[in-house]
Amino acid sequence: NEDSGFVVGSKGNGIQQNDSAAIFFTSNGGTTWTTKFIGQRPNEVCWKISFPSLQLGFVSIEAFGGSARFFLRTTDRGATWEDKPFVSGYDAQGIGFINATVGWIGGWSGPTQGTTDGGASWHLAGFGSRINRFRFLSDTLGYAVGERV
């Protein structure tokens, strides 16, 4: 709403190799921000955020080194966030979920990855590459923007 919202990015000294993924929250229209998550791994940036419901949210993490990859999930309106494993070596950017189980992550690495079990497993989605943004207008209508719309 006009008072509450999240912003995702990174926190550190501004040198990408030292920064860690970060999520911040405001409840007063952006006047002040509280930290909701700081990653424990360097070289990571929170890239995009998706809230398919008030309780449930997901954040993509773009990593700049190593092969382990993760995304974040909250089930308590963003009060706490947990790391979830993702496809090794995949350069994630866009993320979009339409409900608790069905979602997609796209990125620079190639074809879009999809899940039907809330991110416990991933598979090639069969559409798009280099997807940076998902936008859903309903649970049956959405757009993905990358190399193509």
N, CA and C atoms as an extended XYZ file, in Angstrom:
447
Properties=species:S:1:pos:R:3:atomname:S:1:resname:S:1:resid:I:1 pbc="F F F"
N         0.841       -1.184        0.000 N   ASN     1
C         0.000        0.000        0.000 CA  ASN     1
C         0.883        1.244        0.000 C   ASN     1
N         0.299        2.406        0.145 N   GLU     2
C         1.092        3.644        0.064 CA  GLU     2
C         2.097        3.798        1.195 C   GLU     2
N         1.920        3.071        2.293 N   ASP     3
C         2.842        3.184        3.418 CA  ASP     3
C         3.850        2.049        3.509 C   ASP     3
N         3.462        0.853        3.121 N   SER     4
C         4.302       -0.326        3.343 CA  SER     4
C         4.849       -0.890        2.039 C   SER     4
N         6.110       -1.307        2.082 N   GLY     5
C         6.698       -1.913        0.902 CA  GLY     5
C         8.102       -2.414        1.155 C   GLY     5
N         8.593       -3.190        0.207 N   PHE     6
C         9.934       -3.762        0.270 CA  PHE     6
C        10.786       -3.200       -0.848 C   PHE     6
N        12.078       -3.182       -0.615 N   VAL     7
C        13.058       -2.908       -1.651 CA  VAL     7
C        14.145       -3.967       -1.512 C   VAL     7
N        14.646       -4.446       -2.645 N   VAL     8
C        15.674       -5.489       -2.627 CA  VAL     8
C        16.927       -4.968       -3.317 C   VAL     8
N        18.070       -5.505       -2.906 N   GLY     9
C        19.348       -5.099       -3.488 CA  GLY     9
C        20.479       -5.780       -2.750 C   GLY     9
N        21.450       -4.974       -2.325 N   SER    10
C        22.584       -5.516       -1.582 CA  SER    10
C        23.041       -4.509       -0.540 C   SER    10
N        23.860       -4.994        0.377 N   LYS    11
C        24.381       -4.140        1.429 CA  LYS    11
C        25.845       -4.497        1.645 C   LYS    11
N        26.653       -3.499        1.800 N   GLY    12
C        28.080       -3.695        2.012 CA  GLY    12
C        28.794       -2.382        1.806 C   GLY    12
N        29.979       -2.463        1.265 N   ASN    13
C        30.755       -1.248        1.057 CA  ASN    13
C        30.672       -0.731       -0.375 C   ASN    13
N        29.765       -1.272       -1.163 N   GLY    14
C        29.575       -0.819       -2.528 CA  GLY    14
C        30.475       -1.493       -3.543 C   GLY    14
N        31.333       -2.362       -3.073 N   ILE    15
C        32.169       -3.150       -3.975 CA  ILE    15
C        31.486       -4.491       -4.127 C   ILE    15
N        31.076       -4.793       -5.334 N   GLN    16
C        30.235       -5.960       -5.589 CA  GLN    16
C        30.763       -7.238       -4.953 C   GLN    16
N        32.061       -7.477       -4.980 N   GLN    17
C        32.625       -8.703       -4.437 CA  GLN    17
C        32.450       -8.816       -2.922 C   GLN    17
N        32.171       -7.717       -2.259 N   ASN    18
C        32.012       -7.728       -0.807 CA  ASN    18
C        30.563       -7.609       -0.350 C   ASN    18
N        29.690       -7.179       -1.245 N   ASP    19
C        28.295       -6.952       -0.866 CA  ASP    19
C        27.533       -8.264       -0.717 C   ASP    19
N        26.487       -8.229        0.097 N   SER    20
C        25.624       -9.385        0.318 CA  SER    20
C        24.190       -9.019       -0.023 C   SER    20
N        23.405      -10.018       -0.420 N   ALA    21
C        21.995       -9.824       -0.739 CA  ALA    21
C        21.274       -9.186        0.447 C   ALA    21
N        20.328       -8.290        0.158 N   ALA    22
C        19.641       -7.586        1.241 CA  ALA    22
C        18.194       -7.265        0.867 C   ALA    22
N        17.331       -7.269        1.894 N   ILE    23
C        15.930       -6.882        1.754 CA  ILE    23
C        15.615       -5.870        2.848 C   ILE    23
N        14.943       -4.780        2.483 N   PHE    24
C        14.563       -3.728        3.426 CA  PHE    24
C        13.059       -3.486        3.344 C   PHE    24
N        12.475       -2.999        4.441 N   PHE    25
C        11.032       -2.795        4.532 CA  PHE    25
C        10.741       -1.416        5.117 C   PHE    25
N         9.702       -0.763        4.581 N   THR    26
C         9.218        0.488        5.146 CA  THR    26
C         7.742        0.344        5.501 C   THR    26
N         7.349        0.969        6.589 N   SER    27
C         5.935        1.008        6.970 CA  SER    27
C         5.438        2.453        7.059 C   SER    27
N         6.283        3.411        6.623 N   ASN    28
C         5.900        4.811        6.692 CA  ASN    28
C         6.200        5.548        5.384 C   ASN    28
N         5.903        4.882        4.288 N   GLY    29
C         6.041        5.512        2.984 CA  GLY    29
C         7.465        5.798        2.554 C   GLY    29
N         8.431        5.108        3.135 N   GLY    30
C         9.823        5.269        2.746 CA  GLY    30
C        10.620        6.252        3.576 C   GLY    30
N        10.002        6.806        4.599 N   THR    31
C        10.747        7.728        5.463 CA  THR    31
C        11.880        6.996        6.174 C   THR    31
N        11.592        5.817        6.691 N   THR    32
C        12.628        4.991        7.308 CA  THR    32
C        12.494        3.566        6.787 C   THR    32
N        13.616        2.836        6.846 N   TRP    33
C        13.683        1.459        6.356 CA  TRP    33
C        14.296        0.574        7.418 C   TRP    33
N        13.741       -0.633        7.564 N   THR    34
C        14.316       -1.624        8.467 CA  THR    34
C        14.855       -2.791        7.640 C   THR    34
N        15.934       -3.373        8.115 N   THR    35
C        16.544       -4.508        7.439 CA  THR    35
C        15.778       -5.773        7.786 C   THR    35
N        15.341       -6.495        6.771 N   LYS    36
C        14.627       -7.761        6.978 CA  LYS    36
C        15.488       -8.968        6.643 C   LYS    36
N        16.528       -8.775        5.815 N   PHE    37
C        17.403       -9.896        5.465 CA  PHE    37
C        18.741       -9.360        4.984 C   PHE    37
N        19.823       -9.956        5.476 N   ILE    38
C        21.163       -9.739        4.947 CA  ILE    38
C        21.774      -11.115        4.732 C   ILE    38
N        22.196      -11.395        3.520 N   GLY    39
C        22.780      -12.686        3.186 CA  GLY    39
C        24.128      -12.906        3.863 C   GLY    39
N        24.495      -14.149        3.974 N   GLN    40
C        25.763      -14.524        4.597 CA  GLN    40
C        26.865      -14.781        3.575 C   GLN    40
N        26.539      -14.706        2.286 N   ARG    41
C        27.516      -14.968        1.234 CA  ARG    41
C        27.841      -13.665        0.506 C   ARG    41
N        29.134      -13.401        0.221 N   PRO    42
C        29.466      -12.220       -0.591 CA  PRO    42
C        29.128      -12.466       -2.049 C   PRO    42
N        29.190      -11.426       -2.843 N   ASN    43
C        28.977      -11.500       -4.298 CA  ASN    43
C        27.544      -11.810       -4.676 C   ASN    43
N        26.572      -11.414       -3.886 N   GLU    44
C        25.172      -11.662       -4.222 CA  GLU    44
C        24.341      -10.384       -4.106 C   GLU    44
N        23.346      -10.287       -4.984 N   VAL    45
C        22.427       -9.151       -4.994 CA  VAL    45
C        21.008       -9.689       -5.119 C   VAL    45
N        20.108       -9.234       -4.260 N   CYS    46
C        18.684       -9.527       -4.468 CA  CYS    46
C        18.260       -8.735       -5.695 C   CYS    46
N        17.567       -9.396       -6.616 N   TRP    47
C        17.301       -8.784       -7.912 CA  TRP    47
C        15.835       -8.410       -8.100 C   TRP    47
N        14.923       -9.356       -7.961 N   LYS    48
C        13.496       -9.079       -8.152 CA  LYS    48
C        12.699       -9.728       -7.024 C   LYS    48
N        11.483       -9.210       -6.804 N   ILE    49
C        10.628       -9.698       -5.724 CA  ILE    49
C         9.247      -10.032       -6.287 C   ILE    49
N         8.626      -11.070       -5.743 N   SER    50
C         7.300      -11.499       -6.181 CA  SER    50
C         6.494      -11.924       -4.959 C   SER    50
N         5.342      -11.302       -4.757 N   PHE    51
C         4.430      -11.667       -3.676 CA  PHE    51
C         3.118      -12.154       -4.296 C   PHE    51
N         2.935      -13.477       -4.440 N   PRO    52
C         1.674      -13.968       -4.984 CA  PRO    52
C         0.514      -13.854       -3.998 C   PRO    52
N         0.805      -13.643       -2.716 N   SER    53
C        -0.229      -13.415       -1.700 CA  SER    53
C         0.363      -12.523       -0.620 C   SER    53
N        -0.457      -12.083        0.317 N   LEU    54
C         0.055      -11.232        1.397 CA  LEU    54
C         1.066      -11.950        2.277 C   LEU    54
N         0.895      -13.240        2.483 N   GLN    55
C         1.779      -14.011        3.350 CA  GLN    55
C         3.040      -14.490        2.654 C   GLN    55
N         2.938      -14.819        1.378 N   LEU    56
C         3.979      -15.540        0.666 CA  LEU    56
C         4.722      -14.665       -0.333 C   LEU    56
N         6.059      -14.663       -0.227 N   GLY    57
C         6.875      -13.889       -1.145 CA  GLY    57
C         8.148      -14.618       -1.532 C   GLY    57
N         8.707      -14.229       -2.686 N   PHE    58
C         9.929      -14.823       -3.213 CA  PHE    58
C        10.839      -13.710       -3.734 C   PHE    58
N        12.150      -13.914       -3.629 N   VAL    59
C        13.127      -12.963       -4.152 CA  VAL    59
C        14.203      -13.734       -4.910 C   VAL    59
N        14.532      -13.263       -6.111 N   SER    60
C        15.640      -13.869       -6.853 CA  SER    60
C        16.956      -13.274       -6.355 C   SER    60
N        17.996      -14.096       -6.396 N   ILE    61
C        19.339      -13.657       -6.015 CA  ILE    61
C        20.266      -13.878       -7.198 C   ILE    61
N        20.890      -12.804       -7.644 N   GLU    62
C        21.914      -12.922       -8.681 CA  GLU    62
C        23.260      -13.049       -7.986 C   GLU    62
N        24.024      -14.068       -8.359 N   ALA    63
C        25.327      -14.333       -7.752 CA  ALA    63
C        26.436      -14.058       -8.758 C   ALA    63
N        27.543      -13.559       -8.266 N   PHE    64
C        28.675      -13.199       -9.120 CA  PHE    64
C        29.913      -14.004       -8.721 C   PHE    64
N        29.831      -15.298       -8.837 N   GLY    65
C        30.953      -16.163       -8.495 CA  GLY    65
C        30.454      -17.443       -7.871 C   GLY    65
N        31.291      -18.469       -7.900 N   GLY    66
C        30.901      -19.758       -7.357 CA  GLY    66
C        29.803      -20.392       -8.186 C   GLY    66
N        29.377      -21.570       -7.793 N   SER    67
C        28.337      -22.247       -8.564 CA  SER    67
C        27.031      -22.414       -7.788 C   SER    67
N        27.079      -22.361       -6.453 N   ALA    68
C        25.852      -22.507       -5.660 CA  ALA    68
C        24.949      -21.301       -5.894 C   ALA    68
N        23.665      -21.561       -6.084 N   ARG    69
C        22.690      -20.498       -6.312 CA  ARG    69
C        21.498      -20.705       -5.383 C   ARG    69
N        20.853      -19.582       -5.037 N   PHE    70
C        19.744      -19.603       -4.097 CA  PHE    70
C        18.692      -18.591       -4.511 C   PHE    70
N        17.497      -18.740       -3.966 N   PHE    71
C        16.469      -17.721       -4.001 CA  PHE    71
C        15.940      -17.628       -2.575 C   PHE    71
N        15.120      -16.633       -2.270 N   LEU    72
C        14.591      -16.440       -0.919 CA  LEU    72
C        13.085      -16.625       -0.925 C   LEU    72
N        12.569      -17.082        0.233 N   ARG    73
C        11.125      -17.263        0.403 CA  ARG    73
C        10.718      -16.805        1.794 C   ARG    73
N         9.566      -16.161        1.855 N   THR    74
C         8.957      -15.800        3.137 CA  THR    74
C         7.543      -16.357        3.178 C   THR    74
N         7.107      -16.769        4.351 N   THR    75
C         5.725      -17.234        4.532 CA  THR    75
C         5.013      -16.416        5.602 C   THR    75
N         5.667      -15.328        6.054 N   ASP    76
C         5.105      -14.512        7.131 CA  ASP    76
C         5.104      -13.018        6.795 C   ASP    76
N         4.707      -12.713        5.544 N   ARG    77
C         4.581      -11.327        5.074 CA  ARG    77
C         5.907      -10.585        5.014 C   ARG    77
N         7.014      -11.336        4.939 N   GLY    78
C         8.318      -10.701        4.820 CA  GLY    78
C         9.015      -10.421        6.136 C   GLY    78
N         8.445      -10.889        7.243 N   ALA    79
C         9.110      -10.685        8.540 CA  ALA    79
C        10.422      -11.455        8.599 C   ALA    79
N        10.433      -12.682        8.048 N   THR    80
C        11.652      -13.482        7.973 CA  THR    80
C        11.774      -14.075        6.575 C   THR    80
N        12.998      -14.350        6.162 N   TRP    81
C        13.291      -14.894        4.838 CA  TRP    81
C        14.221      -16.082        4.983 C   TRP    81
N        14.020      -17.106        4.140 N   GLU    82
C        14.907      -18.262        4.185 CA  GLU    82
C        15.497      -18.532        2.807 C   GLU    82
N        16.795      -18.933        2.800 N   ASP    83
C        17.480      -19.352        1.585 CA  ASP    83
C        16.905      -20.670        1.096 C   ASP    83
N        16.679      -20.763       -0.182 N   LYS    84
C        16.256      -22.003       -0.815 CA  LYS    84
C        17.205      -22.268       -1.984 C   LYS    84
N        17.660      -23.516       -2.164 N   PRO    85
C        18.589      -23.807       -3.261 CA  PRO    85
C        17.927      -23.670       -4.628 C   PRO    85
N        18.747      -23.251       -5.592 N   PHE    86
C        18.290      -23.094       -6.968 CA  PHE    86
C        19.264      -23.831       -7.891 C   PHE    86
N        19.087      -23.722       -9.173 N   VAL    87
C        19.884      -24.427      -10.173 CA  VAL    87
C        21.334      -23.948      -10.110 C   VAL    87
N        22.257      -24.852       -9.889 N   SER    88
C        23.677      -24.543       -9.767 CA  SER    88
C        24.187      -23.809      -10.995 C   SER    88
N        24.902      -22.699      -10.774 N   GLY    89
C        25.519      -21.947      -11.851 CA  GLY    89
C        24.594      -21.041      -12.646 C   GLY    89
N        23.297      -21.029      -12.356 N   TYR    90
C        22.327      -20.221      -13.108 CA  TYR    90
C        22.388      -18.773      -12.628 C   TYR    90
N        22.443      -17.847      -13.549 N   ASP    91
C        22.529      -16.421      -13.235 CA  ASP    91
C        21.111      -15.845      -13.168 C   ASP    91
N        20.462      -15.973      -12.008 N   ALA    92
C        19.053      -15.597      -11.843 CA  ALA    92
C        18.850      -14.090      -11.827 C   ALA    92
N        17.738      -13.670      -12.409 N   GLN    93
C        17.328      -12.278      -12.361 CA  GLN    93
C        15.832      -12.187      -12.073 C   GLN    93
N        14.977      -12.357      -13.082 N   GLY    94
C        13.538      -12.238      -12.876 CA  GLY    94
C        12.969      -13.414      -12.106 C   GLY    94
N        11.935      -13.130      -11.292 N   ILE    95
C        11.230      -14.180      -10.559 CA  ILE    95
C         9.750      -13.839      -10.560 C   ILE    95
N         8.912      -14.860      -10.704 N   GLY    96
C         7.473      -14.644      -10.657 CA  GLY    96
C         6.760      -15.910      -10.239 C   GLY    96
N         5.898      -15.786       -9.248 N   PHE    97
C         5.063      -16.899       -8.780 CA  PHE    97
C         3.614      -16.460       -8.868 C   PHE    97
N         2.736      -17.392       -9.298 N   ILE    98
C         1.309      -17.068       -9.335 CA  ILE    98
C         0.595      -17.596       -8.100 C   ILE    98
N         1.233      -18.513       -7.388 N   ASN    99
C         0.680      -19.041       -6.138 CA  ASN    99
C         1.815      -19.697       -5.355 C   ASN    99
N         1.511      -20.458       -4.357 N   ALA   100
C         2.538      -21.053       -3.493 CA  ALA   100
C         3.377      -22.112       -4.191 C   ALA   100
N         2.893      -22.670       -5.279 N   THR   101
C         3.621      -23.775       -5.907 CA  THR   101
C         4.137      -23.484       -7.312 C   THR   101
N         3.459      -22.647       -8.085 N   VAL   102
C         3.801      -22.442       -9.491 CA  VAL   102
C         4.550      -21.124       -9.675 C   VAL   102
N         5.771      -21.238      -10.221 N   GLY   103
C         6.564      -20.043      -10.443 CA  GLY   103
C         7.692      -20.275      -11.428 C   GLY   103
N         8.395      -19.177      -11.755 N   TRP   104
C         9.464      -19.205      -12.733 CA  TRP   104
C        10.597      -18.298      -12.292 C   TRP   104
N        11.801      -18.657      -12.671 N   ILE   105
C        12.966      -17.791      -12.523 CA  ILE   105
C        13.662      -17.749      -13.875 C   ILE   105
N        13.967      -16.536      -14.311 N   GLY   106
C        14.696      -16.341      -15.554 CA  GLY   106
C        15.971      -15.585      -15.274 C   GLY   106
N        16.846      -15.576      -16.239 N   GLY   107
C        18.086      -14.848      -16.033 CA  GLY   107
C        19.018      -14.915      -17.211 C   GLY   107
N        20.183      -14.382      -17.013 N   TRP   108
C        21.170      -14.240      -18.054 CA  TRP   108
C        21.680      -15.588      -18.554 C   TRP   108
N        21.625      -16.613      -17.731 N   SER   109
C        22.242      -17.895      -18.059 CA  SER   109
C        21.563      -18.651      -19.188 C   SER   109
N        20.329      -18.375      -19.468 N   GLY   110
C        19.690      -19.111      -20.537 CA  GLY   110
C        18.220      -19.321      -20.299 C   GLY   110
N        17.705      -20.486      -20.714 N   PRO   111
C        16.267      -20.745      -20.675 CA  PRO   111
C        15.659      -20.596      -19.275 C   PRO   111
N        14.446      -20.128      -19.261 N   THR   112
C        13.692      -19.941      -18.036 CA  THR   112
C        13.476      -21.277      -17.318 C   THR   112
N        13.575      -21.243      -16.005 N   GLN   113
C        13.339      -22.414      -15.166 CA  GLN   113
C        11.958      -22.290      -14.517 C   GLN   113
N        11.239      -23.398      -14.396 N   GLY   114
C         9.914      -23.399      -13.782 CA  GLY   114
C         9.836      -24.383      -12.631 C   GLY   114
N         8.887      -24.144      -11.744 N   THR   115
C         8.634      -25.048      -10.621 CA  THR   115
C         7.134      -25.222      -10.446 C   THR   115
N         6.732      -26.393      -10.010 N   THR   116
C         5.329      -26.649       -9.679 CA  THR   116
C         5.198      -27.147       -8.248 C   THR   116
N         6.308      -27.071       -7.491 N   ASP   117
C         6.299      -27.513       -6.092 CA  ASP   117
C         6.919      -26.473       -5.155 C   ASP   117
N         6.705      -25.203       -5.481 N   GLY   118
C         7.166      -24.126       -4.613 CA  GLY   118
C         8.667      -23.925       -4.588 C   GLY   118
N         9.362      -24.450       -5.583 N   GLY   119
C        10.804      -24.269       -5.661 CA  GLY   119
C        11.617      -25.416       -5.109 C   GLY   119
N        10.955      -26.510       -4.705 N   ALA   120
C        11.702      -27.683       -4.227 CA  ALA   120
C        12.476      -28.317       -5.378 C   ALA   120
N        11.935      -28.247       -6.597 N   SER   121
C        12.639      -28.734       -7.779 CA  SER   121
C        12.348      -27.774       -8.937 C   SER   121
N        13.260      -27.775       -9.916 N   TRP   122
C        13.159      -26.874      -11.055 CA  TRP   122
C        13.343      -27.652      -12.350 C   TRP   122
N        12.739      -27.149      -13.435 N   HIS   123
C        12.833      -27.768      -14.746 CA  HIS   123
C        12.803      -26.667      -15.812 C   HIS   123
N        13.237      -26.994      -17.026 N   LEU   124
C        13.136      -26.028      -18.107 CA  LEU   124
C        11.666      -25.704      -18.346 C   LEU   124
N        11.365      -24.409      -18.414 N   ALA   125
C         9.972      -23.978      -18.533 CA  ALA   125
C         9.442      -24.073      -19.958 C   ALA   125
N        10.308      -24.108      -20.934 N   GLY   126
C         9.845      -24.212      -22.307 CA  GLY   126
C         9.529      -22.883      -22.965 C   GLY   126
N         9.906      -21.774      -22.334 N   PHE   127
C         9.724      -20.471      -22.964 CA  PHE   127
C        10.788      -19.507      -22.471 C   PHE   127
N        11.139      -18.590      -23.325 N   GLY   128
C        11.970      -17.447      -22.977 CA  GLY   128
C        13.375      -17.744      -22.505 C   GLY   128
N        14.227      -16.749      -22.718 N   SER   129
C        15.561      -16.769      -22.142 CA  SER   129
C        15.920      -15.343      -21.738 C   SER   129
N        16.831      -15.266      -20.807 N   ARG   130
C        17.270      -13.974      -20.258 CA  ARG   130
C        16.097      -13.163      -19.720 C   ARG   130
N        15.173      -13.826      -19.060 N   ILE   131
C        13.987      -13.155      -18.508 CA  ILE   131
C        14.388      -12.329      -17.288 C   ILE   131
N        14.059      -11.052      -17.349 N   ASN   132
C        14.398      -10.134      -16.278 CA  ASN   132
C        13.169       -9.710      -15.477 C   ASN   132
N        11.976       -9.885      -16.049 N   ARG   133
C        10.781       -9.399      -15.372 CA  ARG   133
C         9.575      -10.264      -15.705 C   ARG   133
N         8.824      -10.631      -14.671 N   PHE   134
C         7.537      -11.304      -14.822 CA  PHE   134
C         6.474      -10.369      -14.273 C   PHE   134
N         5.335      -10.315      -14.931 N   ARG   135
C         4.202       -9.523      -14.441 CA  ARG   135
C         2.943      -10.328      -14.687 C   ARG   135
N         2.204      -10.629      -13.618 N   PHE   136
C         0.977      -11.410      -13.720 CA  PHE   136
C        -0.221      -10.525      -13.457 C   PHE   136
N        -1.185      -10.573      -14.372 N   LEU   137
C        -2.423       -9.828      -14.216 CA  LEU   137
C        -3.499      -10.687      -13.572 C   LEU   137
N        -3.318      -11.999      -13.656 N   SER   138
C        -4.214      -12.968      -13.011 CA  SER   138
C        -3.456      -14.286      -12.953 C   SER   138
N        -4.112      -15.333      -12.486 N   ASP   139
C        -3.418      -16.626      -12.451 CA  ASP   139
C        -3.396      -17.308      -13.813 C   ASP   139
N        -4.003      -16.689      -14.823 N   THR   140
C        -3.966      -17.256      -16.175 CA  THR   140
C        -3.406      -16.285      -17.218 C   THR   140
N        -3.053      -15.059      -16.830 N   LEU   141
C        -2.527      -14.082      -17.777 CA  LEU   141
C        -1.294      -13.405      -17.190 C   LEU   141
N        -0.184      -13.513      -17.906 N   GLY   142
C         1.043      -12.879      -17.457 CA  GLY   142
C         1.960      -12.571      -18.615 C   GLY   142
N         2.972      -11.774      -18.322 N   TYR   143
C         3.976      -11.401      -19.304 CA  TYR   143
C         5.353      -11.679      -18.726 C   TYR   143
N         6.289      -12.023      -19.608 N   ALA   144
C         7.690      -12.190      -19.234 CA  ALA   144
C         8.507      -11.380      -20.236 C   ALA   144
N         9.444      -10.597      -19.739 N   VAL   145
C        10.251       -9.737      -20.595 CA  VAL   145
C        11.710      -10.138      -20.453 C   VAL   145
N        12.329      -10.420      -21.585 N   GLY   146
C        13.738      -10.777      -21.633 CA  GLY   146
C        14.257      -10.468      -23.011 C   GLY   146
N        14.785      -11.471      -23.709 N   GLU   147
C        15.156      -11.255      -25.097 CA  GLU   147
C        13.924      -10.913      -25.920 C   GLU   147
N        12.755      -11.423      -25.501 N   ARG   148
C        11.468      -11.135      -26.137 CA  ARG   148
C        10.398      -10.976      -25.064 C   ARG   148
N         9.289      -10.404      -25.442 N   VAL   149
C         8.129      -10.330      -24.549 CA  VAL   149
C         7.280      -11.564      -24.800 C   VAL   149
